[in-house]
């Protein structure tokens, strides 16, 4: 009779492998979301650096406003009207028809942000995504581990009786 450790899945239990794959999937998903959130924050910081390196300012009209994307139109000193395809960075609390001050990269006028805002406004939403992700993942991993331990101990008890 071989007594198996309770937290190690056995090859005789088809559910054990599935549970291990479940734990791996949960970990991969949580780590992926965390990495993507951090990369988005770093990209926002990089965009801010590009704008600050060669900054121009203008007054823009908000053409459409949304929580994630707001379209603006502004004229640079050379008389060219710009309507950035991706909208303005940090568009929170804008209203259609509103006139706002914007900061843009003179080398790339389609890279534009609301004046006075920068990547710091993305820290709380990014942290929230990471916290919620792990608040879901950790209990799921704990539950998976308890289930695997329960199954492994059930199997060792059955084997002891055989």
DSSP file (Angstrom, degrees, kcal/mol; ACC not computed):
  #  RESIDUE AA STRUCTURE BP1 BP2  ACC     N-H-->O    O-->H-N    N-H-->O    O-->H-N    TCO  KAPPA ALPHA  PHI   PSI    X-CA   Y-CA   Z-CA
    1    1 A X              0   0    0      0, 0.0     2,-0.5     0, 0.0   159,-0.1   0.000 360.0 360.0 360.0 127.3    0.0    0.0    0.0
    2    2 A X        -     0   0    0    157,-0.0     2,-0.7   154,-0.0   157,-0.1  -0.921 360.0-146.6-108.3 127.0    1.3    3.4   -1.0
    3    3 A X        -     0   0    0     -2,-0.5     2,-0.2   156,-0.0   153,-0.0  -0.834  16.7-148.7 -94.9 117.6    0.1    6.4    0.8
    4    4 A X        -     0   0    0     -2,-0.7     2,-0.1   148,-0.2   152,-0.1  -0.587  24.2-103.6 -85.3 145.1   -0.1    9.4   -1.6
    5    5 A X    >   -     0   0    0     -2,-0.2     3,-1.4     1,-0.1    -1,-0.1  -0.449  31.3-125.8 -63.3 139.3    0.4   12.9   -0.3
    6    6 A X  T 3  S+     0   0    0      1,-0.3   146,-0.3    -2,-0.1   147,-0.3   0.733 105.1  48.3 -66.1 -22.9   -3.0   14.6    0.0
    7    7 A X  T 3  S+     0   0    0    145,-0.1     2,-0.6     2,-0.1    -1,-0.3   0.385  93.4  86.7 -99.5   6.4   -2.1   17.6   -2.2
    8    8 A X  S <  S-     0   0    0     -3,-1.4     8,-0.0   141,-0.1     2,-0.0  -0.919  77.7-131.2-107.2 118.4   -0.5   15.6   -5.0
    9    9 A X        -     0   0    0     -2,-0.6     2,-0.2     7,-0.1    -4,-0.1  -0.367  21.3-134.1 -66.3 145.5   -3.0   14.5   -7.7
   10   10 A X    >   -     0   0    0      1,-0.1     3,-0.9    -6,-0.1     6,-0.2  -0.651  13.3-124.7 -98.1 157.8   -2.7   10.8   -8.7
   11   11 A X  T 3  S+     0   0    0     -2,-0.2    -1,-0.1     1,-0.2     6,-0.1   0.684 107.9  65.9 -73.9 -16.5   -2.7    9.5  -12.2
   12   12 A X  T 3  S+     0   0    0      1,-0.1     2,-0.8     2,-0.0    -1,-0.2   0.665  88.0  76.8 -76.9 -15.5   -5.6    7.2  -11.3
   13   13 A X    X>  -     0   0    0     -3,-0.9     4,-0.8     1,-0.2     3,-0.8  -0.839  62.1-166.8-100.7 108.0   -7.9   10.2  -10.8
   14   14 A X  H 3> S+     0   0    0     -2,-0.8     4,-1.0     1,-0.2    -1,-0.2   0.790  89.3  57.1 -64.4 -25.5   -9.0   11.7  -14.2
   15   15 A X  H 3> S+     0   0    0      1,-0.2     4,-2.8     2,-0.2    -1,-0.2   0.780  93.1  69.2 -73.8 -26.1  -10.3   14.8  -12.4
   16   16 A X  H <> S+     0   0    0     -3,-0.8     4,-2.1     1,-0.2    -1,-0.2   0.921 100.5  45.5 -61.1 -45.2   -6.9   15.5  -10.8
   17   17 A X  H  X S+     0   0    0     -4,-0.8     4,-2.3     2,-0.2    -1,-0.2   0.892 112.6  51.6 -63.8 -39.5   -5.4   16.4  -14.1
   18   18 A X  H  X S+     0   0    0     -4,-1.0     4,-2.3     1,-0.2    -2,-0.2   0.909 109.1  50.0 -64.6 -41.9   -8.4   18.6  -15.0
   19   19 A X  H  X S+     0   0    0     -4,-2.8     4,-2.6     2,-0.2    -1,-0.2   0.898 109.8  50.8 -64.0 -40.1   -8.1   20.4  -11.7
   20   20 A X  H  X S+     0   0    0     -4,-2.1     4,-2.4     1,-0.2    -1,-0.2   0.907 110.7  48.9 -63.7 -40.6   -4.4   21.1  -12.3
   21   21 A X  H  X S+     0   0    0     -4,-2.3     4,-2.6     2,-0.2    -2,-0.2   0.874 109.4  53.5 -65.5 -35.9   -5.2   22.4  -15.7
   22   22 A X  H  X S+     0   0    0     -4,-2.3     4,-2.7     2,-0.2    -2,-0.2   0.938 109.4  47.2 -63.0 -46.5   -7.9   24.6  -14.2
   23   23 A X  H  X S+     0   0    0     -4,-2.6     4,-2.6     1,-0.2    -2,-0.2   0.914 113.1  49.3 -61.3 -42.6   -5.5   26.0  -11.7
   24   24 A X  H  X S+     0   0    0     -4,-2.4     4,-2.8     2,-0.2    -1,-0.2   0.912 111.2  49.7 -62.6 -42.5   -3.0   26.7  -14.5
   25   25 A X  H  X S+     0   0    0     -4,-2.6     4,-2.6     2,-0.2    -2,-0.2   0.918 111.0  48.9 -62.9 -44.0   -5.6   28.3  -16.6
   26   26 A X  H  X S+     0   0    0     -4,-2.7     4,-2.6     2,-0.2     5,-0.2   0.933 113.7  46.7 -61.6 -45.9   -6.7   30.6  -13.7
   27   27 A X  H  X S+     0   0    0     -4,-2.6     4,-2.8     2,-0.2     5,-0.3   0.927 112.6  48.8 -62.4 -45.8   -3.1   31.6  -13.0
   28   28 A X  H  X S+     0   0    0     -4,-2.8     4,-2.5     1,-0.2    -1,-0.2   0.918 113.3  47.8 -61.1 -43.6   -2.3   32.2  -16.6
   29   29 A X  H  X S+     0   0    0     -4,-2.6     4,-2.5    -5,-0.2     5,-0.2   0.933 114.0  45.9 -64.0 -46.0   -5.5   34.4  -17.0
   30   30 A X  H  X S+     0   0    0     -4,-2.6     4,-2.2     1,-0.2    -2,-0.2   0.912 115.3  46.2 -65.5 -42.5   -4.8   36.4  -13.8
   31   31 A X  H  X S+     0   0    0     -4,-2.8     4,-2.8    -5,-0.2    -1,-0.2   0.907 112.5  51.6 -65.7 -40.8   -1.1   36.9  -14.7
   32   32 A X  H  X S+     0   0    0     -4,-2.5     4,-2.8    -5,-0.3     5,-0.2   0.929 110.6  47.2 -62.2 -46.2   -2.1   37.9  -18.3
   33   33 A X  H  X S+     0   0    0     -4,-2.5     4,-2.4     2,-0.2    -1,-0.2   0.913 113.4  49.6 -62.0 -42.3   -4.6   40.5  -17.1
   34   34 A X  H  X S+     0   0    0     -4,-2.2     4,-2.3    -5,-0.2    -2,-0.2   0.935 112.7  46.1 -62.1 -47.4   -2.1   41.9  -14.6
   35   35 A X  H  X S+     0   0    0     -4,-2.8     4,-2.6     1,-0.2    -2,-0.2   0.917 113.2  49.5 -63.2 -43.7    0.6   42.2  -17.3
   36   36 A X  H  X S+     0   0    0     -4,-2.8     4,-2.4     2,-0.2    -1,-0.2   0.904 110.3  50.8 -63.1 -41.1   -1.8   43.7  -19.8
   37   37 A X  H  X S+     0   0    0     -4,-2.4     4,-1.9    -5,-0.2    -1,-0.2   0.921 112.4  46.4 -62.4 -43.5   -3.0   46.3  -17.3
   38   38 A X  H  X S+     0   0    0     -4,-2.3     4,-2.6     1,-0.2    -2,-0.2   0.901 110.9  52.6 -66.1 -40.3    0.6   47.2  -16.4
   39   39 A X  H  X S+     0   0    0     -4,-2.6     4,-2.4     1,-0.2    -2,-0.2   0.890 107.7  51.9 -62.8 -38.8    1.5   47.5  -20.1
   40   40 A X  H  X S+     0   0    0     -4,-2.4     4,-2.1     2,-0.2    -1,-0.2   0.903 110.0  48.8 -63.8 -40.2   -1.4   49.8  -20.7
   41   41 A X  H  X S+     0   0    0     -4,-1.9     4,-2.2     2,-0.2    -2,-0.2   0.916 112.0  48.5 -64.5 -42.8   -0.3   52.0  -17.9
   42   42 A X  H  X S+     0   0    0     -4,-2.6     4,-2.5     1,-0.2    -2,-0.2   0.874 109.6  52.8 -64.5 -36.7    3.3   52.0  -19.2
   43   43 A X  H  X S+     0   0    0     -4,-2.4     4,-2.6     2,-0.2    -1,-0.2   0.896 108.5  50.4 -65.3 -39.6    1.9   52.9  -22.7
   44   44 A X  H  X S+     0   0    0     -4,-2.1     4,-2.3     2,-0.2    -2,-0.2   0.918 110.9  49.0 -63.2 -42.6    0.0   55.8  -21.3
   45   45 A X  H  X S+     0   0    0     -4,-2.2     4,-2.1     2,-0.2    -2,-0.2   0.914 110.7  50.6 -62.1 -42.7    3.2   57.0  -19.5
   46   46 A X  H  X S+     0   0    0     -4,-2.5     4,-2.2     2,-0.2    -2,-0.2   0.908 109.5  50.5 -62.2 -42.4    5.1   56.6  -22.8
   47   47 A X  H  X S+     0   0    0     -4,-2.6     4,-2.4     1,-0.2    -1,-0.2   0.905 108.9  52.0 -61.8 -40.7    2.5   58.7  -24.7
   48   48 A X  H  X S+     0   0    0     -4,-2.3     4,-2.9     1,-0.2    -1,-0.2   0.900 108.1  51.7 -60.9 -40.3    2.7   61.4  -22.0
   49   49 A X  H  X S+     0   0    0     -4,-2.1     4,-2.0     1,-0.2    -1,-0.2   0.901 109.2  50.1 -63.6 -40.5    6.5   61.5  -22.5
   50   50 A X  H  X S+     0   0    0     -4,-2.2     4,-0.8     2,-0.2    -1,-0.2   0.908 113.4  45.7 -63.8 -41.5    6.1   61.9  -26.3
   51   51 A X  H >< S+     0   0    0     -4,-2.4     3,-0.8     1,-0.2    55,-0.3   0.943 114.1  47.8 -66.7 -46.7    3.6   64.7  -25.8
   52   52 A X  H >< S+     0   0    0     -4,-2.9     3,-0.7     1,-0.2    -1,-0.2   0.800 102.4  64.4 -65.7 -29.5    5.8   66.4  -23.1
   53   53 A X  H 3< S+     0   0    0     -4,-2.0    -1,-0.2     1,-0.3    -2,-0.2   0.817 126.7   7.9 -66.0 -31.0    8.9   66.2  -25.2
   54   54 A X  T << S-     0   0    0     -4,-0.8    52,-3.2    -3,-0.8    53,-0.4  -0.461  91.4-177.4-149.0  66.7    7.5   68.4  -28.0
   55   55 A X  E <   +A  105   0A   0     -3,-0.7     2,-0.3    50,-0.2    50,-0.2  -0.497  12.7 179.6 -85.8 135.9    4.3   69.8  -26.6
   56   56 A X  E     -A  104   0A   0     48,-2.8    48,-2.7    -2,-0.3     2,-0.3  -0.888  14.9-147.5-118.9 157.4    1.8   72.1  -28.3
   57   57 A X  E     +A  103   0A   0     -2,-0.3     2,-0.3    46,-0.2    46,-0.2  -0.932  22.7 157.1-126.4 152.2   -1.4   73.4  -26.8
   58   58 A X  E     -A  102   0A   0     44,-1.9    44,-3.0    -2,-0.3     2,-0.5  -0.970  42.5-104.2-158.9 167.8   -4.7   74.3  -28.4
   59   59 A X  E     -A  101   0A   0     -2,-0.3    16,-0.6    16,-0.2     2,-0.3  -0.911  42.0-166.8-100.7 129.9   -8.4   74.6  -27.6
   60   60 A X  E     -AB 100  74A   0     40,-3.5    40,-2.7    -2,-0.5     2,-0.5  -0.836  18.5-132.3-118.1 152.9  -10.4   71.7  -28.9
   61   61 A X  E     -AB  99  73A   0     12,-2.7    12,-1.9    -2,-0.3     2,-0.7  -0.899  23.8-127.8-101.4 132.6  -14.1   71.1  -29.4
   62   62 A X  E     - B   0  72A   0     36,-3.0    35,-3.5    -2,-0.5    10,-0.3  -0.716  26.1-177.9 -80.6 114.1  -15.4   67.8  -28.0
   63   63 A X  E    S-     0   0A   0      8,-2.6     2,-0.3    -2,-0.7     9,-0.2   0.864  71.2  -0.3 -82.2 -39.5  -17.3   66.2  -31.0
   64   64 A X  E     - B   0  71A   0      7,-1.4     7,-1.5    32,-0.1     2,-0.4  -0.985  69.6-150.7-149.5 144.9  -18.5   63.1  -29.0
   65   65 A X        +     0   0    0     -2,-0.3     2,-0.3     5,-0.2     5,-0.2  -0.959  22.7 154.2-125.2 134.3  -17.9   62.1  -25.4
   66   66 A X        -     0   0    0     -2,-0.4    28,-0.2    25,-0.1    -2,-0.0  -0.913  51.9-106.6-144.7 171.4  -17.8   58.7  -23.9
   67   67 A X  S    S+     0   0    0     -2,-0.3    24,-0.2     1,-0.2     3,-0.1   0.862 118.9  24.9 -70.8 -34.1  -16.2   57.0  -20.9
   68   68 A X  S    S+     0   0    0      1,-0.3     2,-0.4    23,-0.1    -1,-0.2   0.706 131.5  22.7-103.6 -23.9  -13.6   55.3  -22.9
   69   69 A X        -     0   0    0     22,-0.1     2,-0.4    21,-0.1    -1,-0.3  -0.984  54.8-178.4-149.0 133.0  -13.2   57.4  -26.0
   70   70 A X        -     0   0    0     18,-0.4    18,-2.1    -2,-0.4     2,-0.4  -0.999  20.8-139.5-131.5 131.4  -14.0   61.0  -26.8
   71   71 A X  E     +B   64   0A   0     -7,-1.5    -8,-2.6    -2,-0.4    -7,-1.4  -0.722  25.2 179.9 -90.6 136.9  -13.5   62.6  -30.3
   72   72 A X  E     -B   62   0A   0     -2,-0.4     2,-0.4    12,-0.3   -10,-0.2  -0.899  17.7-152.7-131.7 161.9  -12.1   66.1  -30.5
   73   73 A X  E     +B   61   0A   0    -12,-1.9   -12,-2.7    -2,-0.3     2,-0.3  -0.999  22.6 162.6-135.4 133.2  -11.2   68.6  -33.2
   74   74 A X  E     -BC  60  82A   0      8,-2.3     8,-3.7    -2,-0.4     2,-0.5  -0.977  31.1-127.2-148.0 160.4   -8.6   71.3  -32.8
   75   75 A X  E     - C   0  81A   0    -16,-0.6   -16,-0.2    -2,-0.3     6,-0.2  -0.931  20.0-143.8-113.3 129.5   -6.5   73.6  -35.0
   76   76 A X    >   -     0   0    0      4,-2.5     3,-2.7    -2,-0.5     4,-0.1  -0.455  36.1 -97.8 -84.1 163.7   -2.7   73.8  -34.8
   77   77 A X  T 3  S+     0   0    0      1,-0.3    -1,-0.1     2,-0.1   -19,-0.0   0.734 122.7  64.7 -55.7 -23.2   -0.9   77.1  -35.2
   78   78 A X  T 3  S-     0   0    0      2,-0.1    -1,-0.3     1,-0.1     3,-0.1   0.414 119.9-108.7 -81.4   4.9   -0.1   76.1  -38.8
   79   79 A X  S <  S+     0   0    0     -3,-2.7     2,-0.4     1,-0.3    -2,-0.1   0.505  73.3 138.4  86.5   4.6   -3.9   76.2  -39.5
   80   80 A X        -     0   0    0     -4,-0.1    -4,-2.5     1,-0.0     2,-0.4  -0.713  48.0-137.4 -88.4 130.6   -4.4   72.5  -39.9
   81   81 A X  E     -C   75   0A   0     -2,-0.4     2,-0.4    -6,-0.2    -6,-0.2  -0.731  20.0-161.2 -86.6 131.9   -7.5   71.0  -38.3
   82   82 A X  E     +C   74   0A   0     -8,-3.7    -8,-2.3    -2,-0.4     2,-0.3  -0.942  20.7 176.8-118.0 135.9   -6.9   67.7  -36.5
   83   83 A X        -     0   0    0     -2,-0.4   -10,-0.2   -10,-0.2    27,-0.1  -0.757  31.6-139.3-132.3  83.6   -9.4   65.1  -35.5
   84   84 A X    >   -     0   0    0     -2,-0.3     3,-1.4    25,-0.2   -12,-0.3  -0.168   4.1-139.9 -53.5 129.0   -7.4   62.3  -33.9
   85   85 A X  T 3  S+     0   0    0      1,-0.3    -1,-0.1   -14,-0.1     3,-0.1   0.842 102.3  44.4 -58.8 -37.5   -8.7   58.9  -35.0
   86   86 A X  T 3  S-     0   0    0      1,-0.3    -1,-0.3    24,-0.2   -16,-0.2   0.420 109.8-131.3 -90.3   2.0   -8.2   57.4  -31.5
   87   87 A X    <   -     0   0    0     -3,-1.4    25,-0.4   -18,-0.1     2,-0.3  -0.369  42.2 -36.9  82.9-164.1   -9.7   60.4  -29.7
   88   88 A X        -     0   0    0    -18,-2.1   -18,-0.4    -3,-0.1     3,-0.4  -0.758  59.4-114.0-101.2 143.7   -8.2   62.3  -26.8
   89   89 A X  B    S+d  113   0A   0     23,-2.9    25,-1.6    -2,-0.3    28,-0.1  -0.499  96.0  16.6 -73.5 145.4   -6.3   60.6  -23.9
   90   90 A X  S    S+     0   0    0     -2,-0.2    -1,-0.2    23,-0.2    24,-0.1   0.958  73.1 173.5  59.7  59.6   -8.0   60.7  -20.5
   91   91 A X    >   +     0   0    0     -3,-0.4     3,-1.0   -23,-0.2   -25,-0.1   0.263  18.9 144.9 -84.8  12.5  -11.5   61.7  -21.7
   92   92 A X  T 3   +     0   0    0      1,-0.2   -25,-0.1   -24,-0.1   -24,-0.0  -0.192  67.9   5.6 -57.6 138.5  -13.3   61.4  -18.4
   93   93 A X  T 3  S+     0   0    0      1,-0.2     2,-0.3   -27,-0.0    -1,-0.2   0.782  88.8 143.4  62.1  34.0  -16.1   63.9  -17.7
   94   94 A X    <   -     0   0    0     -3,-1.0     2,-0.4   -28,-0.2    -1,-0.2  -0.725  34.8-151.8 -97.9 155.4  -16.2   65.5  -21.1
   95   95 A X    >   -     0   0    0     -2,-0.3     3,-2.1   -31,-0.1   -33,-0.3  -0.977  26.8 -99.8-128.1 141.5  -19.4   66.6  -22.8
   96   96 A X  T 3  S+     0   0    0     -2,-0.4   -33,-0.2     1,-0.3     3,-0.1  -0.305 110.2  22.4 -56.4 136.8  -20.2   66.9  -26.5
   97   97 A X  T 3  S+     0   0    0    -35,-3.5    -1,-0.3     1,-0.3   -34,-0.1   0.228  92.4 131.9  89.4 -13.5  -19.9   70.5  -27.7
   98   98 A X    <   -     0   0    0     -3,-2.1   -36,-3.0   -36,-0.2     2,-0.5  -0.390  53.2-135.8 -70.3 147.0  -17.6   71.5  -24.8
   99   99 A X  E     +A   61   0A   0    -38,-0.2     2,-0.3    -3,-0.1   -38,-0.2  -0.930  31.5 174.5-105.1 127.8  -14.4   73.4  -25.5
  100  100 A X  E     -A   60   0A   0    -40,-2.7   -40,-3.5    -2,-0.5     2,-0.4  -0.899  34.1-110.9-130.9 157.0  -11.4   72.2  -23.7
  101  101 A X  E     -A   59   0A   0     -2,-0.3    14,-2.5   -42,-0.2     2,-0.3  -0.736  39.4-170.9 -84.9 137.3   -7.7   72.9  -23.6
  102  102 A X  E     -AE  58 114A   0    -44,-3.0   -44,-1.9    -2,-0.4     2,-0.4  -0.906  18.6-146.0-127.6 156.8   -5.6   70.0  -25.0
  103  103 A X  E     +AE  57 113A   0     10,-2.6    10,-2.9    -2,-0.3     2,-0.3  -0.979  26.8 175.7-119.1 135.2   -1.9   69.2  -25.1
  104  104 A X  E     -AE  56 112A   0    -48,-2.7   -48,-2.8    -2,-0.4     2,-0.6  -0.916  37.4-101.4-138.4 162.2   -0.5   67.4  -28.2
  105  105 A X  E >   -AE  55 108A   0      6,-2.0     3,-0.6     3,-0.7     6,-0.3  -0.753  24.1-151.1 -83.5 122.3    2.7   66.2  -29.6
  106  106 A X  T 3  S+     0   0    0    -52,-3.2     3,-0.4    -2,-0.6    -1,-0.2   0.799  99.4  51.9 -65.5 -26.1    3.8   68.7  -32.3
  107  107 A X  T 3  S+     0   0    0    -53,-0.4    -1,-0.2     1,-0.3     2,-0.2   0.727 128.0  20.9 -80.3 -20.9    5.6   65.8  -34.1
  108  108 A X  E X   - E   0 105A   0     -3,-0.6     3,-2.7     3,-0.2    -3,-0.7  -0.631  68.7-177.3-145.0  81.0    2.4   63.7  -34.0
  109  109 A X  E 3  S+     0   0A   0     -3,-0.4   -25,-0.2     1,-0.3    -3,-0.1   0.608  79.4  71.0 -61.1 -11.1   -0.7   65.9  -33.5
  110  110 A X  E 3  S+     0   0A   0      1,-0.1     2,-0.9   -27,-0.1    -1,-0.3   0.592  81.4  81.0 -79.4  -8.3   -2.9   62.8  -33.4
  111  111 A X  E <   +     0   0A   0     -3,-2.7    -6,-2.0    -6,-0.3     2,-0.3  -0.841  68.8 153.2 -96.6 100.2   -1.4   62.1  -30.0
  112  112 A X  E     - E   0 104A   0     -2,-0.9   -23,-2.9   -25,-0.4     2,-0.3  -0.967  24.3-173.8-137.1 143.5   -3.4   64.5  -27.8
  113  113 A X  E     -dE  89 103A   0    -10,-2.9   -10,-2.6    -2,-0.3     2,-0.3  -0.921  39.9 -91.3-132.5 159.7   -4.5   64.6  -24.2
  114  114 A X  E >   - E   0 102A   0    -25,-1.6     3,-1.9    -2,-0.3   -12,-0.3  -0.546  58.9-100.0 -67.1 132.1   -6.8   66.8  -22.1
  115  115 A X  T 3  S+     0   0    0    -14,-2.5   -14,-0.1    -2,-0.3    -1,-0.1  -0.258 106.1  20.5 -58.1 137.1   -4.6   69.5  -20.6
  116  116 A X  T 3  S+     0   0    0      1,-0.3     2,-0.3    -3,-0.1    -1,-0.3   0.384 103.6 102.4  86.1  -4.4   -3.6   68.9  -17.0
  117  117 A X    <   +     0   0    0     -3,-1.9    -1,-0.3   -28,-0.1     2,-0.2  -0.852  40.8 158.7-111.7 149.0   -4.2   65.2  -17.2
  118  118 A X    >   -     0   0    0     -2,-0.3     3,-2.1    -3,-0.1     4,-0.3  -0.807  59.1 -61.1-149.7-167.5   -1.6   62.5  -17.5
  119  119 A X  T >  S+     0   0    0      1,-0.3     3,-1.8    -2,-0.2     4,-0.4   0.672 114.4  80.1 -61.0 -17.4   -1.0   58.8  -16.9
  120  120 A X  T >> S+     0   0    0      1,-0.3     3,-1.1     2,-0.2     4,-0.5   0.821  83.7  62.6 -60.1 -28.7   -1.6   59.3  -13.1
  121  121 A X  H <> S+     0   0    0     -3,-2.1     4,-0.5     1,-0.2    -1,-0.3   0.683 100.2  55.2 -70.0 -14.4   -5.4   59.2  -13.8
  122  122 A X  H <> S+     0   0    0     -3,-1.8     4,-2.1    -4,-0.3    -1,-0.2   0.538  86.5  82.0 -91.8  -7.8   -5.0   55.7  -15.1
  123  123 A X  H <> S+     0   0    0     -3,-1.1     4,-2.9    -4,-0.4     5,-0.2   0.944  91.5  46.0 -65.3 -49.0   -3.3   54.4  -11.9
  124  124 A X  H  X S+     0   0    0     -4,-0.5     4,-2.4     2,-0.2    -1,-0.2   0.932 115.0  45.8 -64.5 -46.7   -6.5   53.8   -9.9
  125  125 A X  H  X S+     0   0    0     -4,-0.5     4,-2.2     2,-0.2    -1,-0.2   0.911 115.1  48.6 -61.9 -38.7   -8.4   52.1  -12.7
  126  126 A X  H  X S+     0   0    0     -4,-2.1     4,-2.2     2,-0.2    -2,-0.2   0.943 112.6  46.9 -64.6 -47.1   -5.4   49.9  -13.5
  127  127 A X  H  X S+     0   0    0     -4,-2.9     4,-2.9     1,-0.2    -1,-0.2   0.878 110.4  54.5 -61.9 -37.5   -4.9   49.0   -9.8
  128  128 A X  H  X S+     0   0    0     -4,-2.4     4,-2.8    -5,-0.2     5,-0.3   0.915 107.4  49.2 -63.0 -43.6   -8.7   48.2   -9.6
  129  129 A X  H  X S+     0   0    0     -4,-2.2     4,-2.4     2,-0.2    -1,-0.2   0.926 113.7  46.4 -61.3 -44.6   -8.5   45.8  -12.5
  130  130 A X  H  X S+     0   0    0     -4,-2.2     4,-2.3     2,-0.2     5,-0.2   0.927 113.8  47.8 -65.2 -45.0   -5.5   44.0  -11.0
  131  131 A X  H  X S+     0   0    0     -4,-2.9     4,-2.3     2,-0.2    -2,-0.2   0.928 114.0  46.2 -63.1 -46.1   -7.1   43.8   -7.5
  132  132 A X  H  X S+     0   0    0     -4,-2.8     4,-1.4     2,-0.2     5,-0.2   0.908 110.6  54.4 -64.2 -41.1  -10.4   42.5   -8.8
  133  133 A X  H  X S+     0   0    0     -4,-2.4     4,-2.6    -5,-0.3     3,-0.4   0.945 114.6  39.0 -56.7 -49.7   -8.6   40.0  -11.0
  134  134 A X  H  X S+     0   0    0     -4,-2.3     4,-2.5     1,-0.2     5,-0.3   0.787 108.4  62.5 -74.8 -26.5   -6.7   38.6   -8.1
  135  135 A X  H  < S+     0   0    0     -4,-2.3     4,-0.4    -5,-0.2    -1,-0.2   0.779 114.4  36.1 -66.9 -25.0   -9.7   38.9   -5.8
  136  136 A X  H  X S+     0   0    0     -4,-1.4     4,-1.5    -3,-0.4    -2,-0.2   0.848 118.9  49.2 -88.9 -43.1  -11.4   36.4   -8.1
  137  137 A X  H  X S+     0   0    0     -4,-2.6     4,-2.8    -5,-0.2     5,-0.2   0.908 105.8  54.0 -67.9 -44.3   -8.4   34.3   -8.9
  138  138 A X  H  X S+     0   0    0     -4,-2.5     4,-2.5     1,-0.2    -1,-0.2   0.925 110.7  44.1 -63.7 -46.3   -7.1   33.6   -5.4
  139  139 A X  H  > S+     0   0    0     -4,-0.4     4,-2.8    -5,-0.3    -1,-0.2   0.894 114.1  52.3 -63.6 -35.5  -10.3   32.2   -4.0
  140  140 A X  H  X S+     0   0    0     -4,-1.5     4,-2.4     2,-0.2    -2,-0.2   0.914 111.1  46.4 -64.7 -41.4  -10.8   30.1   -7.2
  141  141 A X  H  X S+     0   0    0     -4,-2.8     4,-2.4     2,-0.2    -2,-0.2   0.899 112.9  50.2 -65.8 -40.6   -7.3   28.7   -6.8
  142  142 A X  H  X S+     0   0    0     -4,-2.5     4,-2.5    -5,-0.2    -2,-0.2   0.930 111.9  47.3 -62.8 -45.6   -7.9   28.0   -3.1
  143  143 A X  H  X S+     0   0    0     -4,-2.8     4,-2.4     1,-0.2    -2,-0.2   0.916 111.5  51.0 -62.4 -43.5  -11.1   26.3   -3.9
  144  144 A X  H  X S+     0   0    0     -4,-2.4     4,-2.6     1,-0.2    -1,-0.2   0.916 110.8  49.0 -60.0 -43.3   -9.5   24.2   -6.6
  145  145 A X  H  X S+     0   0    0     -4,-2.4     4,-2.8     2,-0.2    -2,-0.2   0.909 110.4  50.1 -65.1 -42.1   -6.7   23.2   -4.2
  146  146 A X  H  X S+     0   0    0     -4,-2.5     4,-2.5     2,-0.2    -1,-0.2   0.907 111.3  49.3 -62.7 -40.4   -9.2   22.2   -1.5
  147  147 A X  H  X S+     0   0    0     -4,-2.4     4,-2.5     2,-0.2    -2,-0.2   0.932 112.1  48.0 -64.4 -44.7  -11.1   20.1   -4.0
  148  148 A X  H  X S+     0   0    0     -4,-2.6     4,-2.6     1,-0.2    -2,-0.2   0.912 112.5  48.9 -62.8 -41.9   -7.9   18.4   -5.3
  149  149 A X  H  X S+     0   0    0     -4,-2.8     4,-2.7     2,-0.2     5,-0.2   0.914 111.2  50.5 -62.9 -42.3   -6.8   17.7   -1.7
  150  150 A X  H  X S+     0   0    0     -4,-2.5     4,-2.1    -5,-0.2    -2,-0.2   0.915 112.8  45.4 -62.3 -43.8  -10.2   16.3   -0.9
  151  151 A X  H  X S+     0   0    0     -4,-2.5     4,-2.3     2,-0.2    -2,-0.2   0.905 113.3  50.1 -66.5 -41.0  -10.2   14.0   -3.9
  152  152 A X  H  X S+     0   0    0     -4,-2.6     4,-2.2  -146,-0.3    -2,-0.2   0.907 112.4  46.4 -66.3 -40.6   -6.6   12.9   -3.2
  153  153 A X  H  X S+     0   0    0     -4,-2.7     4,-2.0  -147,-0.3    -1,-0.2   0.874 110.8  53.4 -70.5 -34.4   -7.4   12.1    0.4
  154  154 A X  H  X S+     0   0    0     -4,-2.1     4,-2.4    -5,-0.2    -2,-0.2   0.918 110.4  47.9 -61.4 -42.7  -10.5   10.2   -0.6
  155  155 A X  H  X S+     0   0    0     -4,-2.3     4,-2.7     1,-0.2    -2,-0.2   0.896 110.6  50.0 -66.0 -40.3   -8.4    8.1   -3.0
  156  156 A X  H  X S+     0   0    0     -4,-2.2     4,-1.8     2,-0.2    -1,-0.2   0.865 111.1  49.6 -68.5 -32.5   -5.8    7.4   -0.4
  157  157 A X  H  X S+     0   0    0     -4,-2.0     4,-1.4     2,-0.2    -2,-0.2   0.917 111.6  49.0 -67.2 -43.5   -8.5    6.3    2.0
  158  158 A X  H  X S+     0   0    0     -4,-2.4     4,-0.9     1,-0.2     3,-0.3   0.918 112.0  48.5 -61.8 -42.9  -10.1    4.1   -0.6
  159  159 A X  H  < S+     0   0    0     -4,-2.7     3,-0.5     1,-0.2    -1,-0.2   0.862 106.5  56.6 -65.9 -34.8   -6.7    2.5   -1.4
  160  160 A X  H  < S+     0   0    0     -4,-1.8    -1,-0.2     1,-0.2    -2,-0.2   0.833 108.6  47.7 -65.4 -31.3   -6.0    1.9    2.3
  161  161 A X  H  <        0   0    0     -4,-1.4    -1,-0.2    -3,-0.3    -2,-0.2   0.643 360.0 360.0 -83.4 -15.5   -9.2   -0.1    2.5
  162  162 A X     <        0   0    0     -4,-0.9    -1,-0.2    -3,-0.5    -2,-0.2   0.461 360.0 360.0 -79.1 360.0   -8.4   -2.1   -0.7
